[in-house]
Amino acid sequence: MNELLDGMLLVFNLQTLLVILIAAVFGVFVGAIPGLSATMAVALLVPITFAMEPTAAIAAIITTAAMAIFAGDIPATYLNIPGTPASAAYVADSAALGRLGRARECLGVNVTCSMIGGLAGTLVLVMVAPSLAEFALNFSSYEYFWLALLGLGSAVFISPGSAVKGFLSLMVGLLLATVGLDLVTGAPRFTFDVPDLMGGINFIPVMIGFFAMYEVMKLYGQHKLTGGRTTQTIAPQHGSVFGQVPTHLKRYWKNVIRGSTLGAFIGALPGAGADIAAWISYAVSKKRSKTPEAYGTGHIEGLVDASSANNSAVAGAWVPALVFGIPGDSITAIVIGVLYMKGMNPGPTIFMDNSAMAYGLFTAFFVANLILLPIGYLAIRSAHVFAVTPTRVLMPIILCFCIVGAFAINNSLTDVWIMLACGVAAYLIATADFPIAPAILGLVLGNILESNFMTSMIKANGNLLAFIERPISACLGLLVLLIALFPLIAKLWRARYPAALPPTKEAIE
């Protein structure tokens, strides 16, 4: 009880609440700009968090992510352009409602379901994480090796598109993780006689390059924008924001529960994230609906499921990040880096060494999702401002943030060049339809994988069987094997029972 009160006091003070409010406005603004993602918003925010207290810094990231995920629905509804990847699953329904003049009704349902889903995901985080942490105290280097491998495997096979391309993207991240001094021999690897690379590639410039710089390059490379302004027109709107919300919630309350549950579960899978949670939740909703033919034509039912899953997955992704130090998505991959910088090592001991901070984090999740309703209402009322923001004004500002943020970490131009190189690399691999998320997780988990593998081999005197001698280690190894074989199993199952599996994302589109 004392830890809970201490955690609440860390959040309920003027400084932290002011940070949460500013982060909420920032998250809404970035998420509502077509093409910019929640991960980009968090990556841009990270350099600013260096001067903050740990609780305020984490609360700012939590709030920014929750707001940006919802705000992606604004351009999806008004312009038929998803603001974030998480909004792409139901963009057809959102845009159809916008064309009918029901954009406010649609966004009112979205923000309410996002809040409910976020609170549900937070409850799952509060109930599961501490208990799971007690179990994780039994883990040794063998279990953490399999856990890191499980996270890498999940990133490959859960990410949309080709598993081969996902694997190759993962290899890019693992290659970046090998730069620096060898953990055992101390020999430099891939440093090219650059002293700044002896300590490895800093995580934050890579994040900024892979997401923020990539988005800048992508938007400048598109020919859909003329003169720096969007060419779409916004239909005249009518109705209130929350007027029809009680009616829709009463009718689709089961969908809210289903979407929130699915989102929390999928978010806890390493490498999944809110966008995959939204696609799967929308697919399940369509399959279980009595009117599947109405999906894509402005149907509220699919919106309820998917928007509930969005923010629920944001909270669920923190379960493996806090308990095991394994990121659940690209946002928590950034958060792990911030936690290390603040002296709080993610893992099961965080609930013992920093219990007040852990409960402060839980409190920040509740506050961030509750504030989503009033800030979301204001954003909906002024949505047209976001939708027509000139790109020629926005992009140079973001580019300046990228350069300053990369340089400010170590006051090193090397980090700026790394950021630029990663931005170009991300643009090239994304142009070829390679997913970026596996590369990020490869960088984050590469050091964890290598260090635990080398530690285990030293303890076992080179005996590989030691990795499956412990019960938990053997179970995790079997789980890794099942995930590796999942594409083959799914293909065989679909061939034999074509109606048993939910439709793929391509089938929905």
KOLZA-91432 format. One record per residue (C-alpha): x, y, z. Coordinates in nm, 2 decimals, decimal comma, padded with zeros to 4 digits. Each point is the difference from the previous one (the first is absolute). Example, Ala and Ser with C-alpha at 12.3 -4.5 7.8 and 13.67 -1.06 7.14 Angstrom:
# KOLZA-91432
@u = 01,23	v = -00,45	w = 00,78
@u = 00,14	v = 00,34	w = -00,07
This chain:
# KOLZA-91432
@u = 00,00	v = 00,00	w = 00,00
@u = 00,28	v = 00,24	w = 00,08
@u = 00,16	v = -00,07	w = -00,34
@u = -00,33	v = 00,08	w = -00,17
@u = -00,03	v = 00,33	w = 00,19
@u = 00,36	v = 00,09	w = -00,08
@u = -00,06	v = -00,08	w = -00,37
@u = -00,31	v = 00,22	w = -00,01
@u = 00,18	v = 00,29	w = 00,17
@u = 00,27	v = -00,02	w = -00,28
@u = -00,28	v = 00,06	w = -00,26
@u = -00,24	v = 00,23	w = 00,18
@u = 00,22	v = 00,30	w = 00,03
@u = -00,01	v = 00,32	w = -00,20
@u = 00,32	v = -00,06	w = -00,21
@u = -00,10	v = -00,36	w = -00,11
@u = -00,36	v = 00,09	w = -00,07
@u = 00,12	v = 00,30	w = -00,21
@u = 00,23	v = -00,23	w = -00,19
@u = -00,28	v = -00,24	w = -00,07
@u = -00,22	v = 00,28	w = -00,13
@u = 00,27	v = 00,13	w = -00,23
@u = 00,08	v = -00,35	w = -00,12
@u = -00,37	v = -00,06	w = -00,07
@u = -00,02	v = 00,30	w = -00,23
@u = 00,32	v = -00,10	w = -00,17
@u = -00,12	v = -00,35	w = -00,05
@u = -00,33	v = 00,11	w = -00,15
@u = 00,18	v = 00,24	w = -00,24
@u = 00,25	v = -00,25	w = -00,13
@u = -00,25	v = -00,29	w = -00,02
@u = -00,25	v = 00,22	w = -00,19
@u = 00,25	v = 00,09	w = -00,27
@u = -00,04	v = -00,25	w = -00,29
@u = 00,30	v = -00,23	w = -00,03
@u = 00,15	v = 00,07	w = 00,34
@u = -00,01	v = -00,29	w = 00,25
@u = -00,02	v = -00,04	w = 00,38
@u = 00,35	v = -00,14	w = 00,00
@u = 00,13	v = 00,30	w = -00,18
@u = -00,17	v = 00,23	w = 00,27
@u = 00,17	v = -00,20	w = 00,27
@u = 00,34	v = 00,00	w = -00,17
@u = -00,02	v = 00,38	w = -00,04
@u = -00,09	v = 00,03	w = 00,37
@u = 00,29	v = -00,21	w = 00,14
@u = 00,27	v = 00,27	w = -00,02
@u = -00,22	v = 00,23	w = 00,20
@u = -00,05	v = -00,25	w = 00,27
@u = 00,37	v = 00,00	w = 00,09
@u = -00,06	v = 00,31	w = 00,22
@u = -00,31	v = -00,14	w = 00,17
@u = -00,05	v = -00,20	w = 00,31
@u = -00,04	v = -00,38	w = -00,07
@u = -00,37	v = -00,01	w = 00,08
@u = -00,08	v = 00,32	w = -00,21
@u = 00,20	v = -00,14	w = -00,29
@u = -00,17	v = -00,34	w = -00,01
@u = -00,34	v = 00,17	w = 00,05
@u = 00,07	v = 00,23	w = -00,29
@u = 00,07	v = -00,30	w = -00,23
@u = -00,31	v = -00,19	w = 00,12
@u = -00,22	v = 00,30	w = -00,06
@u = 00,15	v = 00,08	w = -00,34
@u = -00,04	v = -00,36	w = -00,12
@u = -00,37	v = -00,03	w = 00,11
@u = -00,09	v = 00,34	w = -00,15
@u = 00,18	v = -00,06	w = -00,33
@u = -00,17	v = -00,34	w = -00,05
@u = -00,34	v = 00,16	w = 00,03
@u = 00,09	v = 00,31	w = -00,19
@u = 00,08	v = -00,21	w = -00,31
@u = -00,37	v = -00,05	w = -00,04
@u = -00,05	v = 00,38	w = -00,07
@u = 00,15	v = 00,01	w = -00,35
@u = -00,13	v = -00,35	w = -00,07
@u = -00,35	v = 00,13	w = 00,06
@u = 00,03	v = 00,33	w = -00,18
@u = 00,25	v = -00,07	w = -00,28
@u = 00,00	v = -00,38	w = -00,04
@u = 00,37	v = 00,00	w = 00,10
@u = 00,09	v = -00,19	w = 00,32
@u = 00,19	v = 00,22	w = 00,24
@u = 00,18	v = -00,30	w = 00,15
@u = 00,03	v = -00,37	w = -00,11
@u = -00,24	v = -00,09	w = 00,28
@u = -00,28	v = 00,19	w = -00,18
@u = 00,05	v = -00,17	w = -00,33
@u = -00,22	v = -00,31	w = 00,09
@u = -00,32	v = 00,19	w = 00,00
@u = 00,07	v = 00,30	w = -00,21
@u = -00,26	v = -00,09	w = -00,26
@u = -00,28	v = 00,01	w = 00,26
@u = 00,13	v = 00,32	w = 00,16
@u = 00,03	v = 00,18	w = -00,34
@u = -00,35	v = -00,12	w = -00,10
@u = -00,15	v = 00,15	w = 00,31
@u = 00,20	v = 00,32	w = -00,06
@u = -00,14	v = 00,03	w = -00,35
@u = -00,35	v = -00,04	w = 00,14
@u = 00,06	v = 00,29	w = 00,24
@u = 00,02	v = -00,23	w = 00,31
@u = 00,37	v = 00,06	w = 00,07
@u = -00,06	v = 00,14	w = 00,35
@u = -00,22	v = -00,30	w = 00,09
@u = 00,27	v = -00,24	w = -00,14
@u = 00,28	v = 00,17	w = 00,19
@u = -00,21	v = 00,02	w = 00,32
@u = -00,04	v = -00,38	w = -00,01
@u = 00,38	v = -00,04	w = -00,08
@u = 00,12	v = 00,22	w = 00,29
@u = -00,24	v = -00,16	w = 00,25
@u = 00,09	v = -00,36	w = -00,10
@u = 00,37	v = 00,10	w = 00,00
@u = -00,04	v = 00,12	w = 00,36
@u = -00,18	v = -00,31	w = 00,11
@u = 00,25	v = -00,23	w = -00,18
@u = 00,29	v = 00,19	w = 00,15
@u = -00,14	v = -00,03	w = 00,35
@u = -00,07	v = -00,37	w = -00,06
@u = 00,36	v = -00,06	w = -00,12
@u = 00,13	v = 00,19	w = 00,30
@u = -00,20	v = -00,23	w = 00,24
@u = 00,16	v = -00,30	w = -00,18
@u = 00,34	v = 00,16	w = 00,05
@u = -00,06	v = 00,07	w = 00,37
@u = -00,13	v = -00,35	w = 00,07
@u = 00,24	v = -00,21	w = -00,22
@u = 00,33	v = 00,18	w = 00,02
@u = 00,08	v = -00,02	w = 00,37
@u = -00,11	v = -00,37	w = 00,02
@u = 00,20	v = -00,08	w = -00,32
@u = 00,30	v = 00,18	w = 00,15
@u = 00,00	v = -00,24	w = 00,30
@u = 00,00	v = -00,29	w = -00,24
@u = 00,28	v = 00,16	w = -00,20
@u = 00,23	v = 00,01	w = 00,30
@u = 00,06	v = -00,37	w = -00,07
@u = 00,15	v = 00,08	w = -00,34
@u = 00,37	v = -00,04	w = -00,07
@u = 00,21	v = 00,09	w = -00,30
@u = -00,13	v = -00,31	w = -00,18
@u = -00,36	v = 00,12	w = 00,03
@u = 00,08	v = 00,35	w = -00,10
@u = 00,18	v = -00,13	w = -00,31
@u = -00,31	v = -00,19	w = -00,11
@u = -00,22	v = 00,30	w = 00,09
@u = 00,20	v = 00,23	w = -00,22
@u = -00,01	v = -00,25	w = -00,28
@u = -00,38	v = -00,03	w = 00,05
@u = -00,03	v = 00,38	w = -00,03
@u = 00,21	v = 00,00	w = -00,32
@u = -00,20	v = -00,29	w = -00,15
@u = -00,33	v = 00,16	w = 00,09
@u = 00,11	v = 00,32	w = -00,17
@u = 00,07	v = -00,18	w = -00,33
@u = -00,31	v = -00,22	w = -00,02
@u = -00,26	v = 00,25	w = 00,15
@u = 00,11	v = 00,29	w = -00,21
@u = -00,21	v = 00,04	w = -00,32
@u = 00,13	v = -00,10	w = -00,34
@u = 00,26	v = -00,26	w = -00,09
@u = 00,17	v = -00,19	w = 00,29
@u = 00,32	v = -00,01	w = -00,21
@u = 00,00	v = 00,38	w = -00,03
@u = -00,07	v = 00,02	w = 00,37
@u = 00,30	v = -00,23	w = 00,07
@u = 00,23	v = 00,21	w = -00,22
@u = -00,11	v = 00,32	w = 00,18
@u = 00,07	v = -00,17	w = 00,33
@u = 00,35	v = -00,08	w = -00,12
@u = 00,06	v = 00,37	w = -00,06
@u = -00,08	v = 00,08	w = 00,36
@u = 00,21	v = -00,29	w = 00,13
@u = 00,29	v = 00,13	w = -00,22
@u = -00,03	v = 00,34	w = 00,16
@u = 00,00	v = -00,16	w = 00,34
@u = 00,35	v = -00,16	w = -00,06
@u = 00,17	v = 00,34	w = -00,05
@u = 00,24	v = 00,07	w = 00,29
@u = 00,23	v = -00,20	w = 00,22
@u = -00,05	v = -00,38	w = 00,02
@u = -00,15	v = -00,10	w = 00,33
@u = 00,25	v = -00,27	w = 00,07
@u = 00,33	v = 00,08	w = -00,18
@u = -00,04	v = 00,38	w = 00,00
@u = 00,10	v = 00,02	w = -00,37
@u = -00,16	v = 00,28	w = -00,20
@u = -00,26	v = -00,10	w = -00,25
@u = -00,11	v = 00,21	w = -00,30
@u = 00,13	v = 00,32	w = 00,16
@u = 00,21	v = 00,10	w = -00,31
@u = 00,24	v = 00,17	w = 00,24
@u = -00,27	v = 00,25	w = 00,11
@u = 00,04	v = 00,05	w = 00,38
@u = -00,36	v = 00,10	w = 00,05
@u = -00,10	v = -00,35	w = -00,12
@u = 00,20	v = -00,19	w = 00,26
@u = -00,29	v = 00,01	w = 00,24
@u = -00,24	v = -00,12	w = -00,27
@u = -00,27	v = 00,18	w = -00,19
@u = -00,21	v = 00,22	w = 00,22
@u = -00,36	v = -00,10	w = 00,00
@u = -00,17	v = 00,34	w = -00,02
@u = 00,15	v = 00,12	w = -00,33
@u = -00,10	v = -00,32	w = -00,16
@u = -00,35	v = 00,04	w = 00,13
@u = -00,02	v = 00,36	w = -00,13
@u = 00,14	v = -00,11	w = -00,34
@u = -00,22	v = -00,31	w = -00,04
@u = -00,32	v = 00,19	w = 00,08
@u = 00,02	v = 00,38	w = -00,01
@u = 00,25	v = 00,04	w = -00,28
@u = -00,17	v = -00,28	w = -00,20
@u = -00,34	v = 00,17	w = 00,03
@u = 00,15	v = 00,33	w = -00,12
@u = 00,16	v = -00,16	w = -00,30
@u = -00,31	v = -00,20	w = -00,08
@u = -00,23	v = 00,31	w = 00,01
@u = 00,24	v = 00,20	w = -00,21
@u = 00,01	v = -00,29	w = -00,25
@u = -00,37	v = -00,02	w = -00,04
@u = -00,17	v = 00,17	w = -00,29
@u = -00,34	v = 00,01	w = 00,15
@u = 00,07	v = 00,33	w = 00,16
@u = -00,01	v = 00,31	w = -00,21
@u = 00,15	v = 00,32	w = 00,12
@u = 00,05	v = -00,14	w = 00,35
@u = -00,37	v = -00,03	w = 00,07
@u = -00,24	v = -00,29	w = -00,02
@u = -00,22	v = 00,01	w = -00,30
@u = -00,31	v = -00,17	w = 00,15
@u = -00,30	v = 00,20	w = 00,10
@u = -00,19	v = -00,05	w = 00,33
@u = -00,37	v = -00,07	w = -00,02
@u = -00,24	v = 00,21	w = 00,21
@u = -00,05	v = -00,16	w = 00,34
@u = -00,30	v = -00,02	w = 00,23
@u = -00,09	v = -00,15	w = 00,33
@u = 00,18	v = 00,00	w = 00,34
@u = 00,31	v = -00,19	w = 00,11
@u = -00,15	v = -00,21	w = 00,28
@u = -00,37	v = 00,02	w = -00,08
@u = -00,02	v = -00,36	w = -00,15
@u = 00,27	v = -00,15	w = 00,21
@u = -00,23	v = -00,15	w = 00,27
@u = -00,22	v = -00,16	w = -00,26
@u = 00,30	v = -00,16	w = -00,18
@u = 00,16	v = -00,12	w = 00,32
@u = -00,33	v = -00,15	w = 00,12
@u = -00,04	v = -00,19	w = -00,33
@u = 00,37	v = -00,11	w = -00,04
@u = 00,11	v = -00,04	w = 00,36
@u = 00,11	v = -00,36	w = -00,07
@u = 00,22	v = 00,14	w = -00,28
@u = 00,17	v = 00,24	w = 00,24
@u = 00,08	v = -00,29	w = 00,23
@u = 00,12	v = -00,22	w = -00,28
@u = 00,22	v = 00,27	w = -00,16
@u = 00,15	v = 00,10	w = 00,33
@u = 00,09	v = -00,36	w = 00,09
@u = 00,14	v = -00,08	w = -00,33
@u = 00,20	v = 00,32	w = -00,01
@u = 00,16	v = -00,06	w = 00,34
@u = 00,09	v = -00,36	w = -00,09
@u = 00,14	v = 00,09	w = -00,34
@u = 00,19	v = 00,30	w = 00,14
@u = 00,18	v = -00,22	w = 00,25
@u = 00,14	v = -00,21	w = -00,29
@u = 00,36	v = 00,13	w = -00,08
@u = 00,00	v = 00,18	w = -00,33
@u = -00,38	v = 00,03	w = -00,05
@u = -00,12	v = 00,35	w = 00,10
@u = -00,32	v = 00,20	w = -00,05
@u = -00,02	v = -00,02	w = -00,37
@u = 00,00	v = -00,38	w = -00,01
@u = -00,24	v = -00,01	w = 00,29
@u = -00,24	v = 00,23	w = -00,20
@u = 00,02	v = -00,22	w = -00,31
@u = -00,06	v = -00,32	w = 00,19
@u = -00,28	v = 00,15	w = 00,21
@u = -00,17	v = 00,14	w = -00,31
@u = 00,03	v = -00,34	w = -00,18
@u = -00,15	v = -00,18	w = 00,29
@u = -00,28	v = 00,26	w = 00,03
@u = -00,09	v = -00,04	w = -00,37
@u = 00,01	v = -00,38	w = 00,03
@u = -00,23	v = -00,01	w = 00,30
@u = -00,24	v = 00,28	w = -00,11
@u = -00,35	v = -00,06	w = -00,12
@u = 00,05	v = 00,26	w = -00,27
@u = 00,35	v = -00,05	w = -00,14
@u = -00,10	v = 00,14	w = -00,34
@u = -00,04	v = 00,34	w = 00,17
@u = 00,37	v = 00,02	w = 00,09
@u = 00,19	v = 00,26	w = -00,20
@u = -00,32	v = 00,20	w = -00,07
@u = -00,01	v = 00,21	w = 00,32
@u = -00,09	v = -00,27	w = 00,25
@u = 00,05	v = 00,09	w = 00,37
@u = 00,04	v = -00,36	w = 00,12
@u = 00,35	v = -00,05	w = -00,14
@u = 00,11	v = 00,34	w = 00,13
@u = -00,09	v = -00,10	w = 00,35
@u = 00,20	v = -00,32	w = 00,00
@u = 00,31	v = 00,15	w = -00,17
@u = 00,02	v = 00,33	w = 00,19
@u = -00,04	v = -00,19	w = 00,33
@u = 00,28	v = -00,23	w = -00,10
@u = 00,23	v = 00,29	w = -00,09
@u = 00,07	v = 00,16	w = 00,34
@u = -00,05	v = -00,33	w = 00,18
@u = 00,30	v = -00,13	w = -00,20
@u = 00,21	v = 00,31	w = 00,10
@u = -00,04	v = -00,10	w = 00,37
@u = 00,04	v = -00,37	w = -00,07
@u = 00,33	v = 00,05	w = -00,17
@u = 00,15	v = 00,12	w = 00,33
@u = -00,04	v = -00,34	w = 00,16
@u = 00,30	v = -00,17	w = -00,16
@u = 00,19	v = 00,34	w = 00,00
@u = -00,02	v = 00,04	w = 00,37
@u = 00,02	v = -00,36	w = 00,11
@u = 00,26	v = -00,14	w = -00,23
@u = 00,15	v = 00,30	w = -00,17
@u = -00,14	v = -00,13	w = -00,33
@u = -00,18	v = 00,27	w = -00,20
@u = -00,36	v = -00,08	w = -00,10
@u = 00,01	v = 00,26	w = -00,28
@u = 00,22	v = 00,27	w = -00,15
@u = -00,13	v = 00,25	w = 00,26
@u = 00,10	v = -00,21	w = 00,29
@u = 00,34	v = -00,07	w = -00,17
@u = 00,06	v = 00,38	w = 00,03
@u = -00,13	v = -00,01	w = 00,36
@u = 00,25	v = -00,27	w = 00,10
@u = 00,28	v = 00,23	w = -00,11
@u = -00,14	v = 00,29	w = 00,20
@u = -00,04	v = -00,22	w = 00,31
@u = 00,37	v = -00,10	w = -00,02
@u = 00,10	v = 00,36	w = -00,04
@u = -00,20	v = 00,09	w = 00,31
@u = 00,18	v = -00,28	w = 00,20
@u = -00,30	v = -00,23	w = 00,01
@u = 00,08	v = -00,34	w = -00,15
@u = -00,31	v = -00,17	w = -00,14
@u = -00,04	v = -00,35	w = 00,14
@u = -00,17	v = -00,18	w = 00,29
@u = 00,20	v = 00,19	w = 00,26
@u = -00,15	v = 00,34	w = -00,11
@u = -00,30	v = -00,08	w = 00,22
@u = 00,23	v = -00,04	w = 00,30
@u = 00,27	v = 00,26	w = -00,07
@u = -00,23	v = 00,26	w = -00,14
@u = -00,34	v = -00,09	w = 00,13
@u = -00,12	v = 00,35	w = 00,05
@u = 00,11	v = 00,08	w = -00,36
@u = -00,19	v = -00,31	w = -00,13
@u = -00,32	v = 00,11	w = 00,17
@u = 00,06	v = 00,35	w = -00,12
@u = 00,01	v = -00,14	w = -00,35
@u = -00,33	v = -00,18	w = 00,05
@u = -00,15	v = 00,32	w = 00,13
@u = 00,13	v = 00,19	w = -00,30
@u = -00,18	v = -00,25	w = -00,23
@u = -00,33	v = 00,06	w = 00,17
@u = 00,04	v = 00,38	w = -00,01
@u = 00,11	v = 00,00	w = -00,37
@u = -00,30	v = -00,21	w = -00,10
@u = -00,24	v = 00,21	w = 00,20
@u = 00,13	v = 00,33	w = -00,14
@u = -00,05	v = -00,15	w = -00,35
@u = -00,37	v = 00,09	w = 00,02
@u = 00,02	v = 00,38	w = 00,06
@u = 00,31	v = 00,05	w = -00,22
@u = -00,15	v = -00,23	w = -00,27
@u = -00,32	v = 00,20	w = 00,01
@u = 00,19	v = 00,33	w = -00,06
@u = 00,20	v = -00,16	w = -00,28
@u = -00,32	v = -00,13	w = -00,17
@u = -00,16	v = 00,35	w = 00,02
@u = 00,30	v = 00,15	w = -00,17
@u = 00,09	v = -00,29	w = -00,22
@u = 00,01	v = 00,19	w = -00,33
@u = 00,30	v = 00,19	w = 00,12
@u = 00,20	v = -00,32	w = 00,03
@u = -00,12	v = -00,14	w = -00,33
@u = 00,12	v = 00,30	w = -00,21
@u = 00,33	v = 00,07	w = 00,18
@u = 00,25	v = 00,11	w = -00,27
@u = 00,26	v = -00,27	w = -00,05
@u = 00,25	v = 00,26	w = -00,12
@u = -00,01	v = 00,16	w = 00,34
@u = -00,01	v = -00,32	w = 00,21
@u = 00,27	v = -00,20	w = -00,15
@u = 00,29	v = 00,24	w = 00,04
@u = -00,09	v = 00,04	w = 00,37
@u = 00,00	v = -00,38	w = 00,04
@u = 00,34	v = -00,02	w = -00,18
@u = 00,15	v = 00,25	w = 00,24
@u = -00,14	v = -00,20	w = 00,30
@u = 00,17	v = -00,32	w = -00,15
@u = 00,34	v = 00,16	w = -00,04
@u = 00,00	v = 00,17	w = 00,34
@u = -00,14	v = -00,30	w = 00,18
@u = 00,27	v = -00,23	w = -00,15
@u = 00,28	v = 00,24	w = 00,08
@u = -00,11	v = 00,08	w = 00,35
@u = 00,04	v = -00,35	w = 00,14
@u = 00,38	v = -00,01	w = -00,01
@u = 00,08	v = 00,34	w = -00,16
@u = 00,14	v = -00,21	w = -00,29
@u = -00,03	v = 00,06	w = -00,37
@u = 00,05	v = -00,38	w = -00,04
@u = -00,35	v = -00,05	w = 00,14
@u = -00,14	v = 00,25	w = -00,25
@u = 00,16	v = -00,20	w = -00,29
@u = -00,14	v = -00,32	w = 00,15
@u = -00,34	v = 00,15	w = 00,01
@u = 00,02	v = 00,12	w = -00,36
@u = 00,13	v = -00,34	w = -00,12
@u = -00,27	v = -00,19	w = 00,19
@u = -00,27	v = 00,23	w = -00,15
@u = 00,13	v = -00,07	w = -00,36
@u = 00,02	v = -00,37	w = 00,08
@u = -00,35	v = -00,01	w = 00,14
@u = -00,13	v = 00,18	w = -00,31
@u = 00,17	v = -00,25	w = -00,23
@u = -00,12	v = -00,31	w = 00,18
@u = -00,35	v = 00,13	w = 00,05
@u = -00,02	v = 00,09	w = -00,37
@u = 00,07	v = -00,36	w = -00,07
@u = -00,28	v = -00,11	w = 00,23
@u = 00,23	v = -00,11	w = 00,28
@u = -00,15	v = 00,05	w = 00,35
@u = 00,20	v = 00,24	w = 00,23
@u = -00,11	v = -00,14	w = 00,34
@u = 00,21	v = -00,32	w = -00,02
@u = 00,31	v = 00,21	w = -00,06
@u = -00,08	v = 00,21	w = 00,31
@u = -00,05	v = -00,30	w = 00,22
@u = 00,31	v = -00,16	w = -00,14
@u = 00,20	v = 00,30	w = 00,12
@u = -00,16	v = 00,00	w = 00,34
@u = 00,01	v = -00,37	w = 00,06
@u = 00,33	v = -00,07	w = -00,17
@u = 00,22	v = 00,08	w = 00,30
@u = -00,24	v = -00,18	w = 00,24
@u = 00,02	v = -00,31	w = -00,22
@u = 00,38	v = 00,00	w = -00,04
@u = 00,08	v = 00,08	w = 00,36
@u = -00,23	v = -00,27	w = 00,14
@u = 00,12	v = -00,25	w = -00,26
@u = 00,37	v = 00,06	w = 00,09
@u = -00,07	v = -00,01	w = 00,37
@u = -00,19	v = -00,33	w = -00,03
@u = 00,28	v = -00,15	w = -00,22
@u = 00,26	v = 00,10	w = 00,26
@u = -00,20	v = -00,15	w = 00,29
@u = -00,07	v = -00,32	w = -00,20
@u = 00,36	v = -00,04	w = -00,13
@u = -00,13	v = 00,00	w = -00,35
@u = -00,27	v = -00,26	w = 00,06
@u = -00,30	v = 00,10	w = -00,22
@u = -00,23	v = -00,25	w = 00,17
@u = 00,01	v = 00,22	w = 00,31
@u = -00,25	v = 00,23	w = -00,18
@u = -00,27	v = -00,26	w = 00,02
@u = 00,08	v = -00,17	w = 00,33
@u = -00,20	v = 00,24	w = 00,22
@u = -00,38	v = -00,04	w = -00,02
@u = -00,09	v = 00,37	w = -00,07
@u = 00,29	v = 00,02	w = -00,25
@u = -00,12	v = -00,31	w = -00,18
@u = -00,36	v = 00,13	w = -00,02
@u = 00,12	v = 00,33	w = -00,15
@u = 00,22	v = -00,18	w = -00,25
@u = -00,30	v = -00,21	w = -00,11
@u = -00,21	v = 00,32	w = -00,03
@u = 00,27	v = 00,15	w = -00,23
@u = 00,00	v = -00,31	w = -00,21
@u = -00,38	v = 00,02	w = -00,03
@u = 00,01	v = 00,36	w = -00,11
@u = 00,27	v = -00,08	w = -00,26
@u = -00,23	v = -00,28	w = -00,14
@u = -00,32	v = 00,22	w = 00,03
@u = -00,01	v = 00,11	w = -00,37
@u = 00,02	v = -00,37	w = -00,11
@u = -00,26	v = -00,11	w = 00,25
@u = -00,23	v = 00,29	w = -00,09
@u = 00,03	v = -00,08	w = -00,38
@u = -00,08	v = -00,36	w = 00,06
@u = -00,29	v = 00,08	w = 00,23
@u = -00,14	v = 00,26	w = -00,25
@u = 00,02	v = -00,25	w = -00,28
@u = -00,20	v = -00,26	w = 00,20
@u = -00,24	v = 00,23	w = 00,18
@u = -00,03	v = 00,32	w = -00,22
@u = -00,27	v = 00,15	w = 00,22
@u = 00,16	v = -00,06	w = 00,33
@u = 00,25	v = 00,29	w = 00,01
@u = -00,09	v = 00,37	w = -00,01
@u = 00,04	v = 00,18	w = -00,33
@u = 00,34	v = 00,15	w = -00,07
@u = 00,06	v = 00,38	w = -00,03
@u = 00,02	v = -00,02	w = -00,38
@u = -00,34	v = -00,17	w = -00,01
@u = -00,16	v = 00,28	w = 00,21
@u = 00,15	v = 00,26	w = -00,23
